[in-house]
Amino acid sequence: MTGPDALAVAAVALGAFAQAATGMGFSLIAAPALIAALGPHRGVATVLALALLASLLPLSRDWRHIRPRDTGRLLVPTLLGTPVAAWLLSAVDTRLLAIAAGAGVLAGVTLLACGLRSAFLQRPAGARISGLASAGLNVIGGVGGPPIGLYAANAGWPPRQARATLHAFFLVQNVATAAVVGFVLPSWPAVAALAAGAATGMALSPRLSLTATRNGVLAVSCVGALALIGTAR
């Protein structure tokens, strides 16, 4: 296994841990390494395939805690926006888009970390904007998490409900995005690393408080934003 491949497998394990523990984070952590190892097109498609498993494994245990209305409120604009985003962004410089998106997410994370409560994000329009932004980021690089993470962090859901709702959202979103951008069968080392990371995260997640979960989501969103900016090319 080459250096980039080993780094990608390690990132998959860490991303799966974050996903199971907080409800998001797999693509934010794993996507930059997978794209660097496999190239933009194959890397994004592989991220989407693995992200399905990263959400499916913990959701198999926590599905009873999904918030159906909130999940649907976020999914409707995301599913409608995904094919539109793929069409609109096909002719746009994704490097500039990734940098702008990363900067926007960093600004949002900073404000929420400082205690900002956004009334806008608690309205239906906030869910629509979050869903559309997530659709665009997922098409660009398989990293649709930050807008949804910011929405969830601001919503104040109980930890287990937050994790289950995020898992359900990302599972459906990644199926829809894979249908648009393509699907690649991941390697067995990546699948094994994902299973190990998810199992560890699932074991620790019940011990996390609302504050720990919220801080984890914000931290992962920050890492993802920096990765978007740093790997834009």
N, C-alpha and C positions, 0 to 999 in steps of 0.2 A: 504494500500500500504506500503510495507516494505521500509526500508532505501535505499537499493541498487536500488529498483524499482523507488523510487521517484527521486533519483539522476540520473538514466537513463532517466527518462522523462524530467527532467530539461536540461540534456545534449542534448536531441533531440531538444528541443525548441531553445537552444542557437546555436546548429549546423545548424538548418534550417534558423535561422536569418543570420548567417555568410554566408551560401550558397547563399541566396537570395541577400545579400548586396554586396558580392565580387565575386561570381561565383564558390566558392569552400568552403570547410570547414565542411560540415555536418559530413562526416564520420570521419574526423580527430578529431572532438570534441566528437561526440556521440559514436564512436566505443569502446573506452576503457570502458566507463560506461556500455554500453549494453553487452559487452563481460563479464565484471565482474558480471553482474546481471544474465545473461542467460547461461554463459559457452561459450567456444570457437566456437563450431560448430553452435549452435543455435544463438549465438550472432552475428557472421559474417553474417549468412543468413538473420537475421533481419535487420542488418545495410544496407545490399544491397537492401532489399525491401523498407525501408524507404528512402534510398538515391534516389531511382527512383522518389518518390514523391517530394523530396526536390529539384530536378532539374526540374521536370515536371511543377510544379506550376509557378515558375518565367519564365520558357521558354514559357509558354502559352501566356505571354505578350510580351516577347522580341525576339521571334523566327526570326523576320525580320532582326535582327542585327547579326545573326550568320555569321561567316567567313567560308564558306563551304570548301575552299581549305585547310585552316589550320586545321579545324576539321578533315577532311579526312586524312591529313598528319599524324596526331597523332593517329587516330583510326585504321588505317591499321596495324601498328605493334602491337598495343594493342590487337586487335581482333585475330590476328595470334598468339600472344604470350600467351594469357590467357590459352588455353587448354594445351599448352606446359609447362607453368609455373606450372599449377596444377599437371601435371604428374611428373615433375622434383622435385618439392618441397614436394611431398607426403612422401618422404623418408628422408628429411633433417630436422635437428633441427630448427624449425621456431623461437625459442627463439634467437638463435645466428643470424639468418637472420634479425630478427626485430631490434636487437641492431645495427648490421652493417648498415642497411638501415637508421635507425634513425640518426646515427652518420654522415652518408654521406649527408643526407638532411640538418642537422644542419650546416655542413661545407659549403654547397651550399648557404643556406640562409644567412649566415654570409658574404660571399663574395659578394653576390648581394646587401645586405643591405649596404655594404661599397662602392657601386657604380660600382662594376665590370660589364663590358659588355662582355659577352662571344660570340665571333664570331662563336664558334662551335654550340651553341644553335640556331643560326640563319640559320644554314645549314640544308639540308634534313637529314643528319646523326644525328644531334642533336634532331630532332623530332622523329626519329626512336628509339634512345636510351631512350628518355623520355617516349615514348609510351611503350616500353618493360619494363622499370623499373616500370612504373605505373601498368602494368599488374601483375607483380610479387607481388607488395605490396598489390594490391587489393585481390589477392588470399590468401595471408598470413593473412591479418586482415581486409579486406574491406576498406583499406586506401590508395587508389591509387593516391591521390591528390598531394603530394609534388613534384614529378618530373614534373607534368604538370603545377603546380603553378609556379615553377621556370622557366619553358619554357615561360609561359605567361608573367611573370613579366619582363623577359628579352626582350620580343618581342615588348613591347611598344604599344600594341593595345589601342584604345580609350576605356574608361571604359565600355560603354554599349556593345560594340562589344566583349570585353574581357569576360564580364559576360555571354552573350548569347552563345559564343563559348564554354566556360567552361561548362555551363549547358548542351549543346548538347553533348559534349564529354562524360561527366560523366553519362548522361542518357543512352547512348548506351553501354558504358563500363559496367555499373552495370547490365544491362540486360544480357550481355554476361557472366559476372562473375557469376551471379545467376544461369544461365543455367548450369554452370559447378559445382558449389559448393552446390547448392540447394537454395530453397526459403522457407521462413517462413512468415506466415501472422502476421503482427505486432498487438499489442494490441490497443484498441481504445484510451486509454489515450496517448499513444505515437503518434498516428495519429493526435489527437487533438492538442497536443503540437507542432507537426511539422507544422500544419496549422497556428497556432498562430505565431510561430517564423518566418515562411516564409512570412506571411502577413506584419509583422513589417519590415522585411528586404527589401521587395519589396517597401514599402512606403518610406524608407530612401535611397535606392540605387540611385535614380536620383540625389541626392544632393552630391554624393561622387565624388571627383575629381580624375584625373588619379593618382596623388600621393597618395591620401587616399586609392584608390583601390589597388594599388601596395603594399603599406605598409600593408594593411589588408591581402592580399594574403600571404605575407612573414611572417607576425605574425602568421597566422593560420598554415602555414607550419611548423613554429618553434614549436608551441604547439603540432602539430601532431607528429613531430619527437621526442619530449620529452615524449609524451604518448607512442609511440612505444617502446622507451627504458625503460620507467618506468614500463610498464605493461608486458614486455616480461617475460614469465615464461613457 
